Every structure is written in C-alpha cells, then in structure tokens.
Amino acid sequence: MLPNKKEDIPKEVNKQTTSYLQYSGLAFEMLAVIGLGVFIGVKLDKWLNLKFPACTIILGLLFLALSMFRIVKSLQTK
C-alpha cells in the first residue's frame, strides 16, 4: 500500500531519493555538455574541411573540463 501523505514517507528514504535524483541530474547534465562540445566540434571540422578532427577533440576536452568544474562547484555548495 502506498503512503498517501508526504509525512508517511520515512525521512531517510526521502533524503536518499532526493540525493539519487540530484546525482542523476548531474550525470545527465555532464553528458549533455560534453555531447554539445563534440557536436560543435564535428560541425566546425566539417565547415573547416579538416581531415584530422582537431576541433572535435579540443572542444570535447574543453567541455569535459567545463562540466567537471560545474560538478565540483555544485558538490562544494552542498
């Protein structure tokens, strides 16, 4: 039987669920930021007609560093 009120849910379970959702959100945010960097890099490589995917690698790593920075800052404030 499911609880009808928020007060019926134990605080420990509610806290664990909230924590799980926060970290899942951070993971999806990181995935989206890195994916955006790689996407922009691929488009730049095609636009510049580069044989070696330099923009993809550089922007992928740059956006990876940006997403790691955002996660560290986010975890420091909590």
C-alpha positions, 0 to 999 in steps of 0.5 A: 500500500502506498503512503498517501501523505508526504509525512508517511514517507520515512525521512531517510528514504526521502533524503536518499531519493532526493540525493539519487535524483540530484546525482542523476541530474548531474550525470545527465547534465555532464553528458549533455555538455560534453555531447554539445562540445563534440557536436560543435566540434564535428560541425566546425571540422566539417565547415573547416574541411579538416581531415584530422578532427582537431576541433572535435577533440579540443572542444570535447576536452574543453567541455569535459573540463567545463562540466567537471568544474560545474560538478565540483562547484555544485558538490562544494555548495552542498 
